[in-house]
Amino acid sequence: MMFANWSIRCNHRRKRGLWILGFLVIIIPGVGCASTPGDERSEAMPEPVAPLVGNWEKMTHSACSERYPDRIQFREGRSYSGHKASPDAFTWWDVGTYEITGPGHINISTANDAIITYRFDLSGGVLAFRDPDGCEFKYRKVG
């Protein structure tokens, strides 16, 4: 049999194809989850969160960045809390979780519990973000 067009990968986040993989493991000894040369979809290990841990204060005050907190604290347990200067003001990042998914990419849960992927860069104590709409804003590490 030819299986050249079958794409079976061991990405446990997707369920599609896992039943086929289970079947093959039972029927064909030696079939496993090793990545193969040229497997362009192999996942890189997530970056450590330690450089983000701490308190940050927003440096950018543009119209598009107003929805984001003026102060944010990233904790080691991959949780965060964001605060506006005015306690009654809404912030898109209020409390939630974050996960660095690869170089320059971070998933952050938002006020409505959606998980959004942002671009980020950390350089010289400045943490810069770009949201999916193209808004760029920066934070500086404090205390």
C-alpha positions in Angstrom: 0.0 0.0 0.0 1.1 3.6 -0.7 0.8 6.0 2.3 2.6 8.9 0.7 -0.4 11.2 0.8 -1.2 10.4 4.4 -0.1 13.0 6.9 0.1 11.6 10.4 1.8 13.7 13.0 2.0 13.5 16.7 0.6 16.8 17.6 -1.6 16.0 20.6 -3.5 19.3 20.2 -5.3 18.0 17.1 -7.5 15.0 17.3 -7.7 14.5 13.5 -5.8 11.4 12.5 -5.1 10.2 16.0 -7.4 7.2 15.6 -5.5 6.3 12.5 -2.2 6.6 14.4 -3.6 4.4 17.2 -4.6 1.8 14.6 -1.2 1.8 13.0 0.6 1.5 16.3 -1.5 -1.6 17.1 -1.3 -3.2 13.6 2.2 -2.1 12.5 4.9 -2.5 15.2 7.5 0.3 15.3 5.1 3.1 14.1 5.5 5.9 16.5 5.8 9.7 17.0 9.3 10.3 15.8 9.6 13.3 13.5 10.8 12.7 10.1 13.4 14.7 8.0 11.6 17.5 6.2 8.7 17.6 8.6 8.0 21.3 8.3 5.3 21.2 10.9 7.5 19.9 13.8 6.9 22.2 16.8 9.7 24.2 18.5 10.0 24.1 22.2 8.3 27.1 23.8 10.6 29.8 25.2 11.0 30.1 28.9 8.8 32.7 30.6 11.4 33.9 33.2 12.4 37.1 31.3 8.7 38.3 31.3 8.1 37.6 35.0 7.8 40.9 36.9 6.0 44.2 36.8 5.7 46.3 33.7 4.5 49.9 33.0 3.2 51.0 29.7 5.3 53.5 27.8 3.1 53.9 24.7 -0.1 56.1 25.0 -1.6 55.9 21.6 -5.3 55.6 20.7 -5.0 52.0 19.7 -3.1 51.0 22.9 -5.7 52.5 25.3 -7.5 49.1 25.6 -4.4 47.6 27.1 -3.4 48.0 30.8 -1.2 50.8 32.1 0.5 48.3 34.4 0.8 44.5 34.0 2.4 41.8 36.2 3.5 38.6 34.6 3.9 35.7 37.1 5.9 32.5 36.9 2.8 30.3 36.9 2.0 31.8 33.4 -0.7 34.0 34.9 -0.9 37.8 34.7 -2.9 40.7 36.0 -3.3 44.1 34.3 -4.5 47.4 35.7 -5.4 50.8 34.4 -4.4 54.0 36.1 -8.1 54.6 36.8 -9.5 51.7 38.8 -12.9 51.9 37.0 -11.4 51.8 33.5 -11.7 48.8 31.2 -8.6 46.9 30.1 -8.5 44.1 27.5 -5.9 42.3 29.6 -7.4 42.2 33.0 -6.5 38.9 34.5 -5.7 35.6 32.8 -3.0 33.4 31.4 -0.2 33.7 28.9 2.0 31.2 27.0 5.0 31.9 24.9 4.4 29.7 21.9 7.6 30.3 20.0 10.2 33.0 19.2 8.3 36.3 19.2 4.8 34.9 19.7 2.7 34.9 22.9 -0.8 33.8 23.5 -2.7 35.9 26.1 -6.2 35.3 27.4 -8.3 38.5 27.2 -11.2 40.0 29.2 -13.7 37.9 27.3 -11.6 34.7 27.7 -10.5 34.6 24.1 -6.9 33.6 23.6 -5.2 35.9 21.2 -1.7 35.5 19.6 0.5 38.7 19.8 3.9 39.4 18.5 6.4 40.5 21.1 10.0 41.5 21.5 12.0 41.9 24.7 15.1 44.0 24.5 17.0 46.1 27.1 14.2 46.0 29.6 11.5 47.1 27.1 8.7 44.7 26.2 7.1 45.5 22.9 3.8 44.0 21.6 2.0 44.1 18.3 -1.6 43.0 18.3 -3.4 41.3 15.4 -4.8 44.7 14.3 -1.2 46.0 13.9 -1.2 48.2 17.1 2.2 48.5 18.6 2.8 49.4 22.2 5.6 49.0 24.7 6.2 48.4 28.4 9.2 49.0 30.6 10.2 46.8 33.5 9.7 48.4 36.9 10.8 47.3 40.4 
